[in-house]
């Protein structure tokens, strides 16, 4: 680019703060567009994983707690 590295980074940081993440090297489309296309699937997967962790983890933790000892542990 011909500019000092610090100047290049300052331009990059300014663009990122304005929402311009540049072009994808693979598809040559704006990165924000690429993220926008995939974000709904990512959020759906995250929500599903969260609920599965709760549905499986809480009962498993309770079963493990009460079957490992004869009764409640008094701290």
DANORPE-V235596 format. One record per pair of residues at least 12 apart in sequence whose ideal C-beta (glycine too) atoms are under 6 Angstrom apart, sorted by the first residue. I is the first residue (numbers start at 1). J is the second residue. D is the distance in whole Angstrom. If there is no record, write none. Layout:
I;J;D + I;J;D
This chain:
none
